[in-house]
Amino acid sequence: MKLSDLLNRHAEKGDQERAGKEQACDTAPSFEPGPVASSASHRAPAEPRLSDAPVAQGGSGGVADIVFLLDVTGSMQPCIDALKNNIAAFLGTLSERDGPAPVRDWRARVVGYRDYNYDDAPPLEVFPFVRSTSLLQKQLAALEARGGGDEEESLLDALYKVASCAASRSGEEDAQLWRSRADAVRIVVVFTDAPYRQVMSLPEARGGTVQDVANLLMSERIVLSVFAPDMPCYDMLAQTDKSEYHPVPYDLGDDYGPQKALALFTSRPEAFRQTLMQLARSISKSAETPVL
């Protein structure tokens, strides 16, 4: 069955969240119909402004579930280490009381991804949602950048897994699941130094493309931020509604240009700390009111 047919078939089932816990993160999801991706690219400006953050619509705000979806192939260790060293500044900014839109309740988790077409390392590493800075740092410290095979990685497959993860009933929590959209905004932050495979390999999504992933992200009302090389494939992903793309320029004449560029981007402590603090302010604005 084509993925588009699967999307349509599951869309007819309606919203499963109000009926109870949906399927676990490693099983096929239930879908809701969503709009097609917009044609405008959502590249973040060179100096992001708080007003540029996607603003959610809905009930009580200031609550967010955040997934750090990280490429953990061989060249990504500097980025992983930089995130671990600066995650406290990110979380502090996220909930600062004197900020314009403080997040009063956050949970965060780390998900690492590689390449589903290689068996030299696990293609996906999933940690539970936590509310502790130290526990989130431990999740980052547990990641080891290795494997990956060729240059392209399985970001689409990983986004599909994260977006289709089940949700708890409204008012309930499970560290392995999203909270209900009535209770929390869903945020996914991607860091990668490589392009992604254009076609998915997951059995439940085999043959799916970036458009299928974009539609799933929108149907699940996920706010997406991507830090990745300045490549056309990421402009395509950035066309997803409620997305923001932070392109990292690199030397086109260098075969390892993207990897060197992200390593340099994350190796400047103060600049990278400021980048994460600005990201936190953007997420805070997005979390003002959840999307239903």
TAJO-V112731 format. One record per residue. RES is the residue in one letter. PHI is phi in whole degrees, 0 to 359 (none if undefined). D_FIRST is the distance of its C-alpha to the first C-alpha in Angstrom with 1 decimal. Layout:
res-><RES;RES>
phi-><PHI;PHI>
d_first-><D_FIRST;D_FIRST>
This chain:
res-><M;K;L;S;D;L;L;N;R;H;A;E;K;G;D;Q;E;R;A;G;K;E;Q;A;C;D;T;A;P;S;F;E;P;G;P;V;A;S;S;A;S;H;R;A;P;A;E;P;R;L;S;D;A;P;V;A;Q;G;G;S;G;G;V;A;D;I;V;F;L;L;D;V;T;G;S;M;Q;P;C;I;D;A;L;K;N;N;I;A;A;F;L;G;T;L;S;E;R;D;G;P;A;P;V;R;D;W;R;A;R;V;V;G;Y;R;D;Y;N;Y;D;D;A;P;P;L;E;V;F;P;F;V;R;S;T;S;L;L;Q;K;Q;L;A;A;L;E;A;R;G;G;G;D;E;E;E;S;L;L;D;A;L;Y;K;V;A;S;C;A;A;S;R;S;G;E;E;D;A;Q;L;W;R;S;R;A;D;A;V;R;I;V;V;V;F;T;D;A;P;Y;R;Q;V;M;S;L;P;E;A;R;G;G;T;V;Q;D;V;A;N;L;L;M;S;E;R;I;V;L;S;V;F;A;P;D;M;P;C;Y;D;M;L;A;Q;T;D;K;S;E;Y;H;P;V;P;Y;D;L;G;D;D;Y;G;P;Q;K;A;L;A;L;F;T;S;R;P;E;A;F;R;Q;T;L;M;Q;L;A;R;S;I;S;K;S;A;E;T;P;V;L>
phi-><none;292;298;299;293;296;301;295;295;285;300;292;280;77;278;275;299;285;269;135;294;273;291;290;296;258;238;296;272;260;246;242;294;227;290;287;297;286;269;267;281;256;289;289;293;302;239;301;252;301;292;280;293;297;257;282;235;152;277;297;245;79;231;215;254;239;246;268;263;244;296;240;279;311;271;267;301;302;292;301;296;295;296;301;285;240;293;296;295;299;291;297;292;303;245;298;291;269;284;290;209;295;274;274;210;233;231;217;215;249;232;260;227;227;230;292;271;233;248;282;198;303;288;215;234;243;249;281;293;225;246;247;300;295;291;292;298;294;298;295;293;283;282;237;288;198;72;118;65;286;293;288;243;263;297;300;299;294;299;300;299;294;294;270;301;293;233;283;298;301;90;247;221;214;295;265;238;298;282;304;296;289;253;203;284;255;238;234;244;252;234;206;239;217;289;248;295;284;233;282;247;304;304;280;223;303;90;291;237;300;294;296;294;300;296;294;301;288;295;268;57;270;270;246;237;236;252;205;302;285;230;303;298;279;298;298;294;288;285;296;300;61;241;217;246;251;289;255;296;210;282;295;274;250;300;254;304;300;293;295;294;291;300;293;302;268;272;264;306;291;296;291;299;295;299;293;293;293;300;299;295;296;295;302;295;296;272;304;218;290;270;260>
d_first-><0.0;3.8;6.5;8.4;6.5;6.8;10.3;11.2;10.4;12.5;15.0;16.1;17.4;20.1;22.1;22.1;25.0;27.6;26.5;27.0;25.5;21.8;19.8;21.4;20.8;19.0;16.3;13.2;14.9;15.5;15.4;17.9;17.7;19.7;21.4;20.4;22.3;25.9;27.4;30.3;30.4;31.8;34.0;36.6;40.2;42.5;44.3;41.9;43.5;42.7;42.1;39.2;37.1;34.2;35.6;33.6;34.3;34.8;37.1;39.4;38.9;39.9;37.2;34.5;32.0;31.8;29.5;30.9;27.9;29.8;29.1;31.0;31.1;34.6;36.1;35.3;38.2;40.6;38.1;37.4;41.2;41.9;39.5;41.1;44.6;43.9;41.6;44.6;45.6;42.2;42.2;45.9;45.2;42.2;44.4;47.8;49.7;51.5;48.3;47.2;44.1;44.3;41.4;43.0;40.3;37.8;35.6;34.1;32.1;31.3;28.0;28.3;25.5;25.7;23.3;20.3;20.9;24.4;25.9;29.4;29.0;26.6;23.8;24.3;27.5;27.5;30.8;31.6;32.8;36.6;39.5;41.8;42.6;43.8;40.6;38.4;40.7;40.3;36.5;37.0;39.7;37.4;35.1;35.9;34.7;33.6;31.0;28.4;28.7;28.5;28.9;25.4;24.2;21.0;22.0;18.6;17.2;20.4;20.3;16.8;18.3;21.5;20.3;17.9;20.8;22.0;25.2;28.3;29.8;32.2;35.5;34.1;33.3;31.6;32.0;28.4;26.9;27.2;29.8;28.9;28.8;31.8;33.7;32.9;31.5;28.8;29.7;28.0;30.3;29.2;31.6;30.7;32.5;29.7;26.9;23.3;20.4;18.6;15.1;14.0;13.9;13.2;10.8;9.4;9.4;9.2;9.8;10.8;14.3;17.5;16.7;13.8;16.4;19.1;17.5;16.9;20.5;21.8;20.1;21.7;25.0;25.5;28.4;27.8;30.6;30.1;32.9;31.8;33.2;33.9;30.9;28.8;25.5;27.1;28.3;24.7;23.9;27.1;26.0;24.3;26.4;28.9;28.7;31.6;31.8;34.9;34.9;37.1;38.9;39.4;41.2;39.0;41.3;40.8;37.9;38.1;38.8;35.9;36.8;40.5;40.0;38.2;40.7;43.5;41.9;41.8;45.2;47.4;47.9;49.3;47.0;43.9;45.3;45.8;42.3;40.9;43.5;42.4;38.7;39.9;41.7;38.7;36.6;39.5;39.4;35.7;36.3;39.0;36.8;33.3;30.4;29.2>
